[in-house]
Amino acid sequence: MSTPVFLDYDRAALDAQYDNRAKVPDFQAHLDLWTDRSVVARERYACELGVAYGLSQDETLDIFHAEGSWPAPVQLFFHGGYWTKLSKNEFSFIANAFVPRGITTVVVDYALIPSVDMDELVRQCRAALAWVWRNIRRYGGDPDRIQVAGHSAGGHLAAMLVATNWPAVDSGLPQNPICDAVGISGLYDLEPIRHCFLNQTLGLSADSAVRNSPVALVRACTSPMLLAVGGDEGAEYLRQSRTLGKAWAEGMNPPQIQVLEGAHHFSMMSQLEDRDAPLSQIMQARIGCG
């Protein structure tokens, strides 16, 4: 019998829990569709592309202007890819869910591991939020209505922003620069990630996994938070959301967990291709535009 490496999982079983591409054989069709629809979105909507929020070439974001009256609420989105793959360019399509509903949409790029480590990646995403809070009014957005969201690794990053003590990081920011947060199929406990195949690239140590695990951190922002996960994503993804929900259950606005039955890791994100899809409508309503 193989030795467990995390909970009751041996290495092979834990790898299988986090190998989303193996679990969804047609994953490439989803990625191709996101890429194609992202090209169309950049042509369809008024936008500012490649806006710098930091000094490195990777610290850029795309801003899609809301249709309707300004200042508009803001959707600040962090892409997935297990912190090692993809970019903002494959996720412009999420503008379809928000721009027609009057929501300014910002899609963030960040440096990928192994070109940086997890600490630097998280620092960049914090810098993106700080830049948006300070500057989004110039692009028609309302800094008092920023909804932070992300898919998979991006869900982890959204939760890390909720966990951030903002005045300690940036004295110019309020304690709660986020009005709402949504983690989609997120990863909030990095300890199993440290023990599976992903760590061959990520290089997480025991210490870096803890300091970058939302479940191990005190929640600093009291904004409402939704943890959305697909019913077909597997036991570990469901555990990830439920564990964060339990860890942050005390105090104001405990996270809500929403399981979308019949959805898998990639179809969860595909919900944001259409402004009338269930997850799109949920997110719009949470920011007051449903």
Phi and psi restraints in degrees (value plus and minus 20) as a CYANA .aco file:
   2 SER   PHI     -91.7   -51.7
   2 SER   PSI     131.1   171.1
   3 THR   PHI    -100.3   -60.3
   3 THR   PSI     110.3   150.3
   4 PRO   PHI     -82.9   -42.9
   4 PRO   PSI     121.6   161.6
   5 VAL   PHI    -130.4   -90.4
   5 VAL   PSI     -41.0    -1.0
   6 PHE   PHI    -175.6  -135.6
   6 PHE   PSI     106.4   146.4
   7 LEU   PHI      29.8    69.8
   7 LEU   PSI    -147.6  -107.6
   8 ASP   PHI    -117.4   -77.4
   8 ASP   PSI     -12.7    27.3
   9 TYR   PHI    -107.2   -67.2
   9 TYR   PSI     110.5   150.5
  10 ASP   PHI    -101.4   -61.4
  10 ASP   PSI     158.7   198.7
  11 ARG   PHI     -81.0   -41.0
  11 ARG   PSI     -63.7   -23.7
  12 ALA   PHI     -84.0   -44.0
  12 ALA   PSI     -62.4   -22.4
  13 ALA   PHI     -88.2   -48.2
  13 ALA   PSI     -57.9   -17.9
  14 LEU   PHI     -88.8   -48.8
  14 LEU   PSI     -61.3   -21.3
  15 ASP   PHI     -75.9   -35.9
  15 ASP   PSI     -62.9   -22.9
  16 ALA   PHI     -84.6   -44.6
  16 ALA   PSI     -54.4   -14.4
  17 GLN   PHI     -84.0   -44.0
  17 GLN   PSI     -52.3   -12.3
  18 TYR   PHI    -126.5   -86.5
  18 TYR   PSI     -17.4    22.6
  19 ASP   PHI    -110.7   -70.7
  19 ASP   PSI      60.6   100.6
  20 ASN   PHI     -85.0   -45.0
  20 ASN   PSI     -51.8   -11.8
  21 ARG   PHI     -89.3   -49.3
  21 ARG   PSI     -53.7   -13.7
  22 ALA   PHI     -92.9   -52.9
  22 ALA   PSI     -53.8   -13.8
  23 LYS   PHI     -92.5   -52.5
  23 LYS   PSI     -45.4    -5.4
  24 VAL   PHI    -143.2  -103.2
  24 VAL   PSI      71.5   111.5
  25 PRO   PHI     -78.0   -38.0
  25 PRO   PSI     -48.9    -8.9
  26 ASP   PHI    -118.0   -78.0
  26 ASP   PSI       9.8    49.8
  27 PHE   PHI     -77.2   -37.2
  27 PHE   PSI     -55.6   -15.6
  28 GLN   PHI     -84.1   -44.1
  28 GLN   PSI     -52.0   -12.0
  29 ALA   PHI     -82.7   -42.7
  29 ALA   PSI     -57.8   -17.8
  30 HIS   PHI     -86.1   -46.1
  30 HIS   PSI     -66.2   -26.2
  31 LEU   PHI     -82.1   -42.1
  31 LEU   PSI     -61.0   -21.0
  32 ASP   PHI     -84.5   -44.5
  32 ASP   PSI     -60.0   -20.0
  33 LEU   PHI     -87.2   -47.2
  33 LEU   PSI     -60.6   -20.6
  34 TRP   PHI     -80.6   -40.6
  34 TRP   PSI     -62.6   -22.6
  35 THR   PHI     -83.3   -43.3
  35 THR   PSI     -66.4   -26.4
  36 ASP   PHI     -83.2   -43.2
  36 ASP   PSI     -65.0   -25.0
  37 ARG   PHI     -92.6   -52.6
  37 ARG   PSI     -44.2    -4.2
  38 SER   PHI     -89.5   -49.5
  38 SER   PSI     -59.2   -19.2
  39 VAL   PHI     -79.0   -39.0
  39 VAL   PSI     -66.0   -26.0
  40 VAL   PHI     -82.8   -42.8
  40 VAL   PSI     -61.6   -21.6
  41 ALA   PHI     -82.4   -42.4
  41 ALA   PSI     -60.2   -20.2
  42 ARG   PHI     -87.2   -47.2
  42 ARG   PSI     -45.7    -5.7
  43 GLU   PHI    -104.5   -64.5
  43 GLU   PSI     -51.5   -11.5
  44 ARG   PHI     -98.9   -58.9
  44 ARG   PSI     -61.0   -21.0
  45 TYR   PHI    -125.2   -85.2
  45 TYR   PSI     127.4   167.4
  46 ALA   PHI     -85.0   -45.0
  46 ALA   PSI     107.7   147.7
  47 CYS   PHI    -172.5  -132.5
  47 CYS   PSI     140.1   180.1
  48 GLU   PHI    -137.4   -97.4
  48 GLU   PSI      99.8   139.8
  49 LEU   PHI    -127.5   -87.5
  49 LEU   PSI     123.4   163.4
  50 GLY   PHI      47.2    87.2
  50 GLY   PSI      14.8    54.8
  51 VAL   PHI     -94.3   -54.3
  51 VAL   PSI     108.0   148.0
  52 ALA   PHI     -96.9   -56.9
  52 ALA   PSI     113.6   153.6
  53 TYR   PHI    -136.3   -96.3
  53 TYR   PSI     -22.5    17.5
  54 GLY   PHI    -172.5  -132.5
  54 GLY   PSI    -191.9  -151.9
  55 LEU   PHI    -108.8   -68.8
  55 LEU   PSI     -46.9    -6.9
  56 SER   PHI    -101.6   -61.6
  56 SER   PSI     140.8   180.8
  57 GLN   PHI     -86.5   -46.5
  57 GLN   PSI     -39.4     0.6
  58 ASP   PHI    -106.1   -66.1
  58 ASP   PSI     -34.8     5.2
  59 GLU   PHI    -108.7   -68.7
  59 GLU   PSI      56.3    96.3
  60 THR   PHI    -155.5  -115.5
  60 THR   PSI     143.8   183.8
  61 LEU   PHI    -168.6  -128.6
  61 LEU   PSI     138.8   178.8
  62 ASP   PHI    -131.1   -91.1
  62 ASP   PSI     114.8   154.8
  63 ILE   PHI    -136.1   -96.1
  63 ILE   PSI     101.4   141.4
  64 PHE   PHI    -126.2   -86.2
  64 PHE   PSI     100.6   140.6
  65 HIS   PHI     -93.1   -53.1
  65 HIS   PSI     115.5   155.5
  66 ALA   PHI     -84.6   -44.6
  66 ALA   PSI     123.5   163.5
  67 GLU   PHI    -106.8   -66.8
  67 GLU   PSI     109.9   149.9
  68 GLY   PHI      94.7   134.7
  68 GLY   PSI    -177.9  -137.9
  69 SER   PHI     -97.8   -57.8
  69 SER   PSI     129.4   169.4
  70 TRP   PHI    -135.0   -95.0
  70 TRP   PSI     136.5   176.5
  71 PRO   PHI     -91.4   -51.4
  71 PRO   PSI     119.1   159.1
  72 ALA   PHI    -123.5   -83.5
  72 ALA   PSI     134.3   174.3
  73 PRO   PHI     -80.2   -40.2
  73 PRO   PSI     139.6   179.6
  74 VAL   PHI    -143.3  -103.3
  74 VAL   PSI     111.5   151.5
  75 GLN   PHI    -123.5   -83.5
  75 GLN   PSI      96.0   136.0
  76 LEU   PHI    -128.0   -88.0
  76 LEU   PSI      91.3   131.3
  77 PHE   PHI    -134.9   -94.9
  77 PHE   PSI     115.8   155.8
  78 PHE   PHI    -134.9   -94.9
  78 PHE   PSI     104.7   144.7
  79 HIS   PHI     -95.6   -55.6
  79 HIS   PSI     142.2   182.2
  80 GLY   PHI    -116.2   -76.2
  80 GLY   PSI    -183.8  -143.8
  81 GLY   PHI     102.8   142.8
  81 GLY   PSI       2.9    42.9
  82 TYR   PHI      34.4    74.4
  82 TYR   PSI      15.5    55.5
  83 TRP   PHI      43.6    83.6
  83 TRP   PSI     -15.9    24.1
  84 THR   PHI    -145.9  -105.9
  84 THR   PSI     -29.2    10.8
  85 LYS   PHI    -158.1  -118.1
  85 LYS   PSI     146.6   186.6
  86 LEU   PHI      48.6    88.6
  86 LEU   PSI     157.6   197.6
  87 SER   PHI    -176.7  -136.7
  87 SER   PSI     158.9   198.9
  88 LYS   PHI     -81.6   -41.6
  88 LYS   PSI     -45.0    -5.0
  89 ASN   PHI     -85.1   -45.1
  89 ASN   PSI     -47.0    -7.0
  90 GLU   PHI    -103.9   -63.9
  90 GLU   PSI     -21.6    18.4
  91 PHE   PHI    -144.6  -104.6
  91 PHE   PSI      -6.4    33.6
  92 SER   PHI     -79.6   -39.6
  92 SER   PSI     -44.7    -4.7
  93 PHE   PHI     -80.4   -40.4
  93 PHE   PSI     -40.9    -0.9
  94 ILE   PHI     -84.7   -44.7
  94 ILE   PSI     -37.5     2.5
  95 ALA   PHI     -76.6   -36.6
  95 ALA   PSI     -47.7    -7.7
  96 ASN   PHI     -80.7   -40.7
  96 ASN   PSI     -50.5   -10.5
  97 ALA   PHI    -100.0   -60.0
  97 ALA   PSI     -44.6    -4.6
  98 PHE   PHI    -140.3  -100.3
  98 PHE   PSI     -63.3   -23.3
  99 VAL   PHI     -77.1   -37.1
  99 VAL   PSI     -66.9   -26.9
 100 PRO   PHI     -85.8   -45.8
 100 PRO   PSI     -36.9     3.1
 101 ARG   PHI    -112.8   -72.8
 101 ARG   PSI      -9.8    30.2
 102 GLY   PHI      62.1   102.1
 102 GLY   PSI       9.5    49.5
 103 ILE   PHI    -137.2   -97.2
 103 ILE   PSI      99.1   139.1
 104 THR   PHI     -83.5   -43.5
 104 THR   PSI     112.6   152.6
 105 THR   PHI    -140.3  -100.3
 105 THR   PSI     105.1   145.1
 106 VAL   PHI    -140.7  -100.7
 106 VAL   PSI     104.0   144.0
 107 VAL   PHI    -134.0   -94.0
 107 VAL   PSI     104.8   144.8
 108 VAL   PHI    -120.6   -80.6
 108 VAL   PSI     118.9   158.9
 109 ASP   PHI    -123.5   -83.5
 109 ASP   PSI     133.6   173.6
 110 TYR   PHI    -171.2  -131.2
 110 TYR   PSI     137.6   177.6
 111 ALA   PHI     -85.6   -45.6
 111 ALA   PSI     123.3   163.3
 112 LEU   PHI    -117.6   -77.6
 112 LEU   PSI     126.9   166.9
 113 ILE   PHI     -92.1   -52.1
 113 ILE   PSI     114.5   154.5
 114 PRO   PHI    -118.7   -78.7
 114 PRO   PSI      -8.5    31.5
 115 SER   PHI     -86.5   -46.5
 115 SER   PSI     -45.9    -5.9
 116 VAL   PHI    -154.6  -114.6
 116 VAL   PSI     151.5   191.5
 117 ASP   PHI    -118.1   -78.1
 117 ASP   PSI     157.3   197.3
 118 MET   PHI     -83.2   -43.2
 118 MET   PSI     -56.4   -16.4
 119 ASP   PHI     -81.2   -41.2
 119 ASP   PSI     -65.1   -25.1
 120 GLU   PHI     -88.9   -48.9
 120 GLU   PSI     -58.5   -18.5
 121 LEU   PHI     -79.0   -39.0
 121 LEU   PSI     -66.5   -26.5
 122 VAL   PHI     -84.6   -44.6
 122 VAL   PSI     -59.7   -19.7
 123 ARG   PHI     -78.4   -38.4
 123 ARG   PSI     -62.7   -22.7
 124 GLN   PHI     -82.4   -42.4
 124 GLN   PSI     -61.0   -21.0
 125 CYS   PHI     -88.4   -48.4
 125 CYS   PSI     -54.6   -14.6
 126 ARG   PHI     -83.1   -43.1
 126 ARG   PSI     -60.3   -20.3
 127 ALA   PHI     -83.5   -43.5
 127 ALA   PSI     -54.5   -14.5
 128 ALA   PHI     -84.3   -44.3
 128 ALA   PSI     -65.0   -25.0
 129 LEU   PHI     -82.5   -42.5
 129 LEU   PSI     -63.4   -23.4
 130 ALA   PHI     -81.8   -41.8
 130 ALA   PSI     -61.3   -21.3
 131 TRP   PHI     -84.5   -44.5
 131 TRP   PSI     -64.8   -24.8
 132 VAL   PHI     -82.8   -42.8
 132 VAL   PSI     -64.0   -24.0
 133 TRP   PHI     -79.1   -39.1
 133 TRP   PSI     -58.7   -18.7
 134 ARG   PHI    -100.3   -60.3
 134 ARG   PSI     -48.9    -8.9
 135 ASN   PHI    -138.3   -98.3
 135 ASN   PSI     -32.4     7.6
 136 ILE   PHI     -87.3   -47.3
 136 ILE   PSI     -42.3    -2.3
 137 ARG   PHI     -80.4   -40.4
 137 ARG   PSI     -52.2   -12.2
 138 ARG   PHI     -85.9   -45.9
 138 ARG   PSI     -38.5     1.5
 139 TYR   PHI    -129.0   -89.0
 139 TYR   PSI      -4.5    35.5
 140 GLY   PHI      70.2   110.2
 140 GLY   PSI     -12.8    27.2
 141 GLY   PHI    -119.5   -79.5
 141 GLY   PSI     139.3   179.3
 142 ASP   PHI    -123.4   -83.4
 142 ASP   PSI      91.6   131.6
 143 PRO   PHI     -85.5   -45.5
 143 PRO   PSI     -35.2     4.8
 144 ASP   PHI    -106.5   -66.5
 144 ASP   PSI     -22.4    17.6
 145 ARG   PHI    -152.8  -112.8
 145 ARG   PSI      44.7    84.7
 146 ILE   PHI    -122.5   -82.5
 146 ILE   PSI      98.4   138.4
 147 GLN   PHI    -119.4   -79.4
 147 GLN   PSI     100.7   140.7
 148 VAL   PHI    -116.0   -76.0
 148 VAL   PSI     113.1   153.1
 149 ALA   PHI    -165.9  -125.9
 149 ALA   PSI     141.7   181.7
 150 GLY   PHI    -188.4  -148.4
 150 GLY   PSI     138.4   178.4
 151 HIS   PHI    -132.6   -92.6
 151 HIS   PSI     112.6   152.6
 152 SER   PHI      40.6    80.6
 152 SER   PSI    -136.2   -96.2
 153 ALA   PHI     -78.1   -38.1
 153 ALA   PSI     -51.8   -11.8
 154 GLY   PHI     -86.5   -46.5
 154 GLY   PSI     -51.5   -11.5
 155 GLY   PHI     -83.8   -43.8
 155 GLY   PSI     -59.7   -19.7
 156 HIS   PHI     -78.6   -38.6
 156 HIS   PSI     -65.0   -25.0
 157 LEU   PHI     -86.2   -46.2
 157 LEU   PSI     -59.2   -19.2
 158 ALA   PHI     -80.5   -40.5
 158 ALA   PSI     -62.7   -22.7
 159 ALA   PHI     -86.9   -46.9
 159 ALA   PSI     -56.5   -16.5
 160 MET   PHI     -82.6   -42.6
 160 MET   PSI     -53.5   -13.5
 161 LEU   PHI     -88.9   -48.9
 161 LEU   PSI     -56.2   -16.2
 162 VAL   PHI     -86.1   -46.1
 162 VAL   PSI     -53.8   -13.8
 163 ALA   PHI     -98.1   -58.1
 163 ALA   PSI     -31.5     8.5
 164 THR   PHI     -95.2   -55.2
 164 THR   PSI     113.6   153.6
 165 ASN   PHI    -103.7   -63.7
 165 ASN   PSI      71.7   111.7
 166 TRP   PHI     -81.8   -41.8
 166 TRP   PSI     -65.7   -25.7
 167 PRO   PHI     -80.4   -40.4
 167 PRO   PSI     -48.1    -8.1
 168 ALA   PHI     -94.5   -54.5
 168 ALA   PSI     -49.8    -9.8
 169 VAL   PHI    -103.9   -63.9
 169 VAL   PSI     -60.3   -20.3
 170 ASP   PHI    -166.5  -126.5
 170 ASP   PSI      88.0   128.0
 171 SER   PHI     -84.9   -44.9
 171 SER   PSI     -34.0     6.0
 172 GLY   PHI    -106.1   -66.1
 172 GLY   PSI     -26.8    13.2
 173 LEU   PHI    -120.6   -80.6
 173 LEU   PSI     129.5   169.5
 174 PRO   PHI     -93.6   -53.6
 174 PRO   PSI     150.1   190.1
 175 GLN   PHI     -82.0   -42.0
 175 GLN   PSI     -54.9   -14.9
 176 ASN   PHI    -143.6  -103.6
 176 ASN   PSI      57.5    97.5
 177 PRO   PHI     -98.3   -58.3
 177 PRO   PSI     -21.3    18.7
 178 ILE   PHI    -132.2   -92.2
 178 ILE   PSI     108.8   148.8
 179 CYS   PHI    -112.5   -72.5
 179 CYS   PSI     -39.0     1.0
 180 ASP   PHI    -183.3  -143.3
 180 ASP   PSI     133.3   173.3
 181 ALA   PHI    -159.7  -119.7
 181 ALA   PSI     124.3   164.3
 182 VAL   PHI    -156.1  -116.1
 182 VAL   PSI      98.5   138.5
 183 GLY   PHI    -120.5   -80.5
 183 GLY   PSI     103.9   143.9
 184 ILE   PHI    -128.7   -88.7
 184 ILE   PSI      93.5   133.5
 185 SER   PHI      33.0    73.0
 185 SER   PSI      24.9    64.9
 186 GLY   PHI    -102.9   -62.9
 186 GLY   PSI     145.9   185.9
 187 LEU   PHI    -139.0   -99.0
 187 LEU   PSI      89.9   129.9
 188 TYR   PHI    -136.2   -96.2
 188 TYR   PSI     -30.3     9.7
 189 ASP   PHI    -144.9  -104.9
 189 ASP   PSI      89.2   129.2
 190 LEU   PHI    -109.1   -69.1
 190 LEU   PSI     -21.9    18.1
 191 GLU   PHI     -81.8   -41.8
 191 GLU   PSI     -66.8   -26.8
 192 PRO   PHI     -85.5   -45.5
 192 PRO   PSI     -50.7   -10.7
 193 ILE   PHI     -83.0   -43.0
 193 ILE   PSI     -57.1   -17.1
 194 ARG   PHI     -84.8   -44.8
 194 ARG   PSI     -43.8    -3.8
 195 HIS   PHI    -122.8   -82.8
 195 HIS   PSI     -19.3    20.7
 196 CYS   PHI    -131.3   -91.3
 196 CYS   PSI    -196.7  -156.7
 197 PHE   PHI     -78.2   -38.2
 197 PHE   PSI     -46.7    -6.7
 198 LEU   PHI     -81.5   -41.5
 198 LEU   PSI     -49.1    -9.1
 199 ASN   PHI     -93.6   -53.6
 199 ASN   PSI     -30.2     9.8
 200 GLN   PHI     -80.8   -40.8
 200 GLN   PSI     -51.7   -11.7
 201 THR   PHI    -118.1   -78.1
 201 THR   PSI     -59.9   -19.9
 202 LEU   PHI     -89.6   -49.6
 202 LEU   PSI     -56.9   -16.9
 203 GLY   PHI      44.8    84.8
 203 GLY   PSI      15.2    55.2
 204 LEU   PHI     -91.3   -51.3
 204 LEU   PSI     115.9   155.9
 205 SER   PHI    -114.9   -74.9
 205 SER   PSI     152.1   192.1
 206 ALA   PHI     -78.7   -38.7
 206 ALA   PSI     -61.2   -21.2
 207 ASP   PHI     -90.0   -50.0
 207 ASP   PSI     -64.2   -24.2
 208 SER   PHI     -88.7   -48.7
 208 SER   PSI     -50.8   -10.8
 209 ALA   PHI     -86.0   -46.0
 209 ALA   PSI     -60.6   -20.6
 210 VAL   PHI     -87.5   -47.5
 210 VAL   PSI     -69.0   -29.0
 211 ARG   PHI     -92.0   -52.0
 211 ARG   PSI     -31.7     8.3
 212 ASN   PHI    -133.2   -93.2
 212 ASN   PSI      -2.0    38.0
 213 SER   PHI    -125.2   -85.2
 213 SER   PSI      92.1   132.1
 214 PRO   PHI     -73.5   -33.5
 214 PRO   PSI     -54.5   -14.5
 215 VAL   PHI     -83.3   -43.3
 215 VAL   PSI     -40.9    -0.9
 216 ALA   PHI    -117.7   -77.7
 216 ALA   PSI     -20.4    19.6
 217 LEU   PHI    -129.3   -89.3
 217 LEU   PSI     132.9   172.9
 218 VAL   PHI     -97.6   -57.6
 218 VAL   PSI     109.5   149.5
 219 ARG   PHI     -90.6   -50.6
 219 ARG   PSI     101.6   141.6
 220 ALA   PHI    -115.0   -75.0
 220 ALA   PSI     -55.2   -15.2
 221 CYS   PHI    -110.0   -70.0
 221 CYS   PSI     118.6   158.6
 222 THR   PHI    -121.6   -81.6
 222 THR   PSI      -1.6    38.4
 223 SER   PHI     -86.3   -46.3
 223 SER   PSI     131.7   171.7
 224 PRO   PHI     -78.8   -38.8
 224 PRO   PSI     131.0   171.0
 225 MET   PHI    -163.3  -123.3
 225 MET   PSI     116.1   156.1
 226 LEU   PHI    -131.5   -91.5
 226 LEU   PSI     113.0   153.0
 227 LEU   PHI    -132.0   -92.0
 227 LEU   PSI      82.6   122.6
 228 ALA   PHI    -120.9   -80.9
 228 ALA   PSI     114.6   154.6
 229 VAL   PHI    -166.5  -126.5
 229 VAL   PSI     126.9   166.9
 230 GLY   PHI    -100.6   -60.6
 230 GLY   PSI     120.4   160.4
 231 GLY   PHI     -84.3   -44.3
 231 GLY   PSI     -40.7    -0.7
 232 ASP   PHI    -123.3   -83.3
 232 ASP   PSI      -2.0    38.0
 233 GLU   PHI    -102.8   -62.8
 233 GLU   PSI     -36.9     3.1
 234 GLY   PHI      88.3   128.3
 234 GLY   PSI     142.3   182.3
 235 ALA   PHI     -82.3   -42.3
 235 ALA   PSI     -58.9   -18.9
 236 GLU   PHI     -89.7   -49.7
 236 GLU   PSI     -57.8   -17.8
 237 TYR   PHI     -86.8   -46.8
 237 TYR   PSI     -59.3   -19.3
 238 LEU   PHI     -83.8   -43.8
 238 LEU   PSI     -61.7   -21.7
 239 ARG   PHI     -83.1   -43.1
 239 ARG   PSI     -59.1   -19.1
 240 GLN   PHI     -75.8   -35.8
 240 GLN   PSI     -69.3   -29.3
 241 SER   PHI     -88.4   -48.4
 241 SER   PSI     -62.2   -22.2
 242 ARG   PHI     -86.5   -46.5
 242 ARG   PSI     -54.7   -14.7
 243 THR   PHI     -87.9   -47.9
 243 THR   PSI     -61.4   -21.4
 244 LEU   PHI     -87.3   -47.3
 244 LEU   PSI     -60.8   -20.8
 245 GLY   PHI     -76.6   -36.6
 245 GLY   PSI     -61.2   -21.2
 246 LYS   PHI     -91.2   -51.2
 246 LYS   PSI     -61.1   -21.1
 247 ALA   PHI     -83.8   -43.8
 247 ALA   PSI     -54.2   -14.2
 248 TRP   PHI    -127.2   -87.2
 248 TRP   PSI       5.4    45.4
 249 ALA   PHI     -94.1   -54.1
 249 ALA   PSI     -45.4    -5.4
 250 GLU   PHI    -101.4   -61.4
 250 GLU   PSI     130.2   170.2
 251 GLY   PHI      70.5   110.5
 251 GLY   PSI    -184.4  -144.4
 252 MET   PHI     -94.0   -54.0
 252 MET   PSI     120.6   160.6
 253 ASN   PHI      32.9    72.9
 253 ASN   PSI      40.6    80.6
 254 PRO   PHI     -78.8   -38.8
 254 PRO   PSI     125.0   165.0
 255 PRO   PHI     -78.8   -38.8
 255 PRO   PSI     123.8   163.8
 256 GLN   PHI    -119.0   -79.0
 256 GLN   PSI     121.6   161.6
 257 ILE   PHI    -129.8   -89.8
 257 ILE   PSI     109.5   149.5
 258 GLN   PHI    -144.0  -104.0
 258 GLN   PSI      95.0   135.0
 259 VAL   PHI    -118.3   -78.3
 259 VAL   PSI      99.1   139.1
 260 LEU   PHI    -112.5   -72.5
 260 LEU   PSI      81.9   121.9
 261 GLU   PHI     -82.8   -42.8
 261 GLU   PSI     120.5   160.5
 262 GLY   PHI      62.3   102.3
 262 GLY   PSI     -22.1    17.9
 263 ALA   PHI    -118.2   -78.2
 263 ALA   PSI     122.7   162.7
 264 HIS   PHI    -130.8   -90.8
 264 HIS   PSI    -193.7  -153.7
 265 HIS   PHI     -80.8   -40.8
 265 HIS   PSI     -57.6   -17.6
 266 PHE   PHI    -109.3   -69.3
 266 PHE   PSI     -55.7   -15.7
 267 SER   PHI     -89.4   -49.4
 267 SER   PSI     -43.8    -3.8
 268 MET   PHI     -79.0   -39.0
 268 MET   PSI     -67.2   -27.2
 269 MET   PHI     -91.3   -51.3
 269 MET   PSI     -52.4   -12.4
 270 SER   PHI     -85.5   -45.5
 270 SER   PSI     -34.0     6.0
 271 GLN   PHI     -79.7   -39.7
 271 GLN   PSI     -45.2    -5.2
 272 LEU   PHI    -110.1   -70.1
 272 LEU   PSI     -10.4    29.6
 273 GLU   PHI     -95.9   -55.9
 273 GLU   PSI     -39.3     0.7
 274 ASP   PHI    -152.7  -112.7
 274 ASP   PSI     105.2   145.2
 275 ARG   PHI     -83.8   -43.8
 275 ARG   PSI     -38.1     1.9
 276 ASP   PHI    -120.3   -80.3
 276 ASP   PSI     -17.7    22.3
 277 ALA   PHI     -89.1   -49.1
 277 ALA   PSI     133.7   173.7
 278 PRO   PHI     -74.1   -34.1
 278 PRO   PSI     -67.9   -27.9
 279 LEU   PHI     -87.3   -47.3
 279 LEU   PSI     -57.8   -17.8
 280 SER   PHI     -78.7   -38.7
 280 SER   PSI     -65.4   -25.4
 281 GLN   PHI     -86.1   -46.1
 281 GLN   PSI     -58.8   -18.8
 282 ILE   PHI     -80.4   -40.4
 282 ILE   PSI     -65.9   -25.9
 283 MET   PHI     -88.4   -48.4
 283 MET   PSI     -58.9   -18.9
 284 GLN   PHI     -80.7   -40.7
 284 GLN   PSI     -64.4   -24.4
 285 ALA   PHI     -84.7   -44.7
 285 ALA   PSI     -55.6   -15.6
 286 ARG   PHI     -88.0   -48.0
 286 ARG   PSI     -44.5    -4.5
 287 ILE   PHI    -120.2   -80.2
 287 ILE   PSI     -14.1    25.9
 288 GLY   PHI      69.2   109.2
 288 GLY   PSI      -0.3    39.7
 289 CYS   PHI    -142.9  -102.9
 289 CYS   PSI      -3.4    36.6
